[in-house]
Amino acid sequence: MPTGAALPQFRSLEEYYPYYLSQHSSKNCRRLHVVGNSIILGSVGAALTQRDARLAALGLAAGYFVAWGSHILFEDGQTALEPLQQATRNPLYGFVCDWRMFADILCGRFVW
Protein backbone atom coordinates (compact mmCIF):
# COMPACT_ATOMS: atom_id res chain seq x y z
CA MET A 1 0.00 0.00 0.00
CA PRO A 2 1.53 3.33 -0.98
CA THR A 3 2.45 5.70 1.79
CA GLY A 4 -0.25 8.24 2.48
CA ALA A 5 -3.00 6.16 0.84
CA ALA A 6 -6.26 5.97 2.71
CA LEU A 7 -6.89 2.64 4.35
CA PRO A 8 -9.95 0.83 3.08
CA GLN A 9 -13.00 0.62 5.36
CA PHE A 10 -14.37 -2.82 6.20
CA ARG A 11 -17.80 -3.53 7.63
CA SER A 12 -17.27 -7.20 8.46
CA LEU A 13 -14.69 -9.88 8.96
CA GLU A 14 -15.85 -11.60 5.76
CA GLU A 15 -15.24 -8.38 3.86
CA TYR A 16 -11.82 -7.93 5.45
CA TYR A 17 -10.46 -11.47 4.92
CA PRO A 18 -9.89 -11.20 1.13
CA TYR A 19 -8.07 -7.93 1.72
CA TYR A 20 -6.00 -9.58 4.46
CA LEU A 21 -5.04 -12.37 2.07
CA SER A 22 -4.03 -9.78 -0.55
CA GLN A 23 -1.54 -8.41 1.98
CA HIS A 24 -0.03 -11.92 2.22
CA SER A 25 0.42 -12.66 -1.48
CA SER A 26 3.94 -14.10 -1.18
CA LYS A 27 4.17 -17.82 -0.44
CA ASN A 28 7.25 -17.11 1.66
CA CYS A 29 5.36 -14.54 3.70
CA ARG A 30 2.58 -17.06 4.37
CA ARG A 31 5.14 -19.75 5.21
CA LEU A 32 6.75 -17.52 7.80
CA HIS A 33 3.32 -16.74 9.24
CA VAL A 34 2.82 -20.48 9.68
CA VAL A 35 6.20 -20.66 11.42
CA GLY A 36 5.33 -17.68 13.62
CA ASN A 37 1.92 -19.07 14.57
CA SER A 38 3.47 -22.46 15.30
CA ILE A 39 5.99 -20.79 17.62
CA ILE A 40 3.10 -19.08 19.40
CA LEU A 41 1.12 -22.29 19.78
CA GLY A 42 4.15 -24.19 21.01
CA SER A 43 5.09 -21.54 23.51
CA VAL A 44 1.55 -21.27 24.88
CA GLY A 45 1.47 -25.06 25.24
CA ALA A 46 4.84 -25.01 27.01
CA ALA A 47 3.70 -22.18 29.25
CA LEU A 48 0.62 -24.14 30.27
CA THR A 49 2.48 -27.36 30.97
CA GLN A 50 5.36 -25.61 32.75
CA ARG A 51 3.08 -23.07 34.47
CA ASP A 52 5.36 -20.27 33.35
CA ALA A 53 3.72 -17.28 31.66
CA ARG A 54 7.11 -16.00 30.55
CA LEU A 55 7.26 -18.80 27.97
CA ALA A 56 4.00 -17.60 26.42
CA ALA A 57 5.19 -14.00 26.38
CA LEU A 58 8.49 -14.97 24.78
CA GLY A 59 6.72 -17.14 22.20
CA LEU A 60 4.23 -14.40 21.34
CA ALA A 61 7.05 -11.92 20.81
CA ALA A 62 9.08 -14.38 18.72
CA GLY A 63 6.08 -15.51 16.66
CA TYR A 64 4.93 -12.00 15.84
CA PHE A 65 8.50 -10.95 15.08
CA VAL A 66 8.77 -13.75 12.48
CA ALA A 67 5.36 -12.93 10.95
CA TRP A 68 5.95 -9.18 10.85
CA GLY A 69 9.46 -9.67 9.47
CA SER A 70 8.02 -11.75 6.64
CA HIS A 71 6.31 -8.62 5.34
CA ILE A 72 9.58 -6.72 5.27
CA LEU A 73 11.38 -9.55 3.52
CA PHE A 74 8.76 -10.83 1.09
CA GLU A 75 6.04 -8.22 0.67
CA ASP A 76 8.39 -5.38 -0.32
CA GLY A 77 8.05 -3.93 3.16
CA GLN A 78 4.93 -2.08 2.07
CA THR A 79 2.58 -4.20 4.13
CA ALA A 80 4.78 -4.31 7.22
CA LEU A 81 3.06 -1.30 8.76
CA GLU A 82 -0.40 -1.83 7.26
CA PRO A 83 -1.44 -4.59 9.68
CA LEU A 84 -0.63 -2.26 12.57
CA GLN A 85 -2.67 0.52 10.99
CA GLN A 86 -5.63 -1.80 10.38
CA ALA A 87 -5.33 -3.19 13.92
CA THR A 88 -6.01 0.25 15.34
CA ARG A 89 -9.24 0.35 13.35
CA ASN A 90 -10.47 -3.24 13.76
CA PRO A 91 -8.27 -4.86 16.40
CA LEU A 92 -9.81 -8.31 16.16
CA TYR A 93 -9.93 -8.53 12.37
CA GLY A 94 -6.19 -8.95 11.85
CA PHE A 95 -5.88 -11.36 14.77
CA VAL A 96 -8.78 -13.55 13.63
CA CYS A 97 -7.71 -13.46 9.98
CA ASP A 98 -4.16 -14.44 10.88
CA TRP A 99 -5.42 -17.59 12.60
CA ARG A 100 -7.97 -18.21 9.84
CA MET A 101 -5.21 -18.06 7.22
CA PHE A 102 -3.14 -20.41 9.39
CA ALA A 103 -6.04 -22.90 9.50
CA ASP A 104 -6.75 -22.49 5.77
CA ILE A 105 -3.12 -23.25 4.96
CA LEU A 106 -2.93 -26.28 7.24
CA CYS A 107 -6.24 -27.60 5.84
CA GLY A 108 -4.93 -27.22 2.28
CA ARG A 109 -7.44 -24.56 1.21
CA PHE A 110 -4.65 -22.75 -0.58
CA VAL A 111 -1.02 -23.33 -1.39
CA TRP A 112 1.59 -22.25 1.05
C-alpha positions as CSV (number, residue, x, y, z in Angstrom):
1,M,0.0,0.0,0.0
2,P,1.5,3.3,-1.0
3,T,2.5,5.7,1.8
4,G,-0.2,8.2,2.5
5,A,-3.0,6.2,0.8
6,A,-6.3,6.0,2.7
7,L,-6.9,2.6,4.4
8,P,-10.0,0.8,3.1
9,Q,-13.0,0.6,5.4
10,F,-14.4,-2.8,6.2
11,R,-17.8,-3.5,7.6
12,S,-17.3,-7.2,8.5
13,L,-14.7,-9.9,9.0
14,E,-15.8,-11.6,5.8
15,E,-15.2,-8.4,3.9
16,Y,-11.8,-7.9,5.4
17,Y,-10.5,-11.5,4.9
18,P,-9.9,-11.2,1.1
19,Y,-8.1,-7.9,1.7
20,Y,-6.0,-9.6,4.5
21,L,-5.0,-12.4,2.1
22,S,-4.0,-9.8,-0.5
23,Q,-1.5,-8.4,2.0
24,H,0.0,-11.9,2.2
25,S,0.4,-12.7,-1.5
26,S,3.9,-14.1,-1.2
27,K,4.2,-17.8,-0.4
28,N,7.2,-17.1,1.7
29,C,5.4,-14.5,3.7
30,R,2.6,-17.1,4.4
31,R,5.1,-19.7,5.2
32,L,6.7,-17.5,7.8
33,H,3.3,-16.7,9.2
34,V,2.8,-20.5,9.7
35,V,6.2,-20.7,11.4
36,G,5.3,-17.7,13.6
37,N,1.9,-19.1,14.6
38,S,3.5,-22.5,15.3
39,I,6.0,-20.8,17.6
40,I,3.1,-19.1,19.4
41,L,1.1,-22.3,19.8
42,G,4.1,-24.2,21.0
43,S,5.1,-21.5,23.5
44,V,1.6,-21.3,24.9
45,G,1.5,-25.1,25.2
46,A,4.8,-25.0,27.0
47,A,3.7,-22.2,29.3
48,L,0.6,-24.1,30.3
49,T,2.5,-27.4,31.0
50,Q,5.4,-25.6,32.8
51,R,3.1,-23.1,34.5
52,D,5.4,-20.3,33.4
53,A,3.7,-17.3,31.7
54,R,7.1,-16.0,30.6
55,L,7.3,-18.8,28.0
56,A,4.0,-17.6,26.4
57,A,5.2,-14.0,26.4
58,L,8.5,-15.0,24.8
59,G,6.7,-17.1,22.2
60,L,4.2,-14.4,21.3
61,A,7.1,-11.9,20.8
62,A,9.1,-14.4,18.7
63,G,6.1,-15.5,16.7
64,Y,4.9,-12.0,15.8
65,F,8.5,-10.9,15.1
66,V,8.8,-13.7,12.5
67,A,5.4,-12.9,11.0
68,W,5.9,-9.2,10.9
69,G,9.5,-9.7,9.5
70,S,8.0,-11.8,6.6
71,H,6.3,-8.6,5.3
72,I,9.6,-6.7,5.3
73,L,11.4,-9.6,3.5
74,F,8.8,-10.8,1.1
75,E,6.0,-8.2,0.7
76,D,8.4,-5.4,-0.3
77,G,8.0,-3.9,3.2
78,Q,4.9,-2.1,2.1
79,T,2.6,-4.2,4.1
80,A,4.8,-4.3,7.2
81,L,3.1,-1.3,8.8
82,E,-0.4,-1.8,7.3
83,P,-1.4,-4.6,9.7
84,L,-0.6,-2.3,12.6
85,Q,-2.7,0.5,11.0
86,Q,-5.6,-1.8,10.4
87,A,-5.3,-3.2,13.9
88,T,-6.0,0.2,15.3
89,R,-9.2,0.3,13.4
90,N,-10.5,-3.2,13.8
91,P,-8.3,-4.9,16.4
92,L,-9.8,-8.3,16.2
93,Y,-9.9,-8.5,12.4
94,G,-6.2,-9.0,11.9
95,F,-5.9,-11.4,14.8
96,V,-8.8,-13.5,13.6
97,C,-7.7,-13.5,10.0
98,D,-4.2,-14.4,10.9
99,W,-5.4,-17.6,12.6
100,R,-8.0,-18.2,9.8
101,M,-5.2,-18.1,7.2
102,F,-3.1,-20.4,9.4
103,A,-6.0,-22.9,9.5
104,D,-6.8,-22.5,5.8
105,I,-3.1,-23.2,5.0
106,L,-2.9,-26.3,7.2
107,C,-6.2,-27.6,5.8
108,G,-4.9,-27.2,2.3
109,R,-7.4,-24.6,1.2
110,F,-4.7,-22.7,-0.6
111,V,-1.0,-23.3,-1.4
112,W,1.6,-22.2,1.1
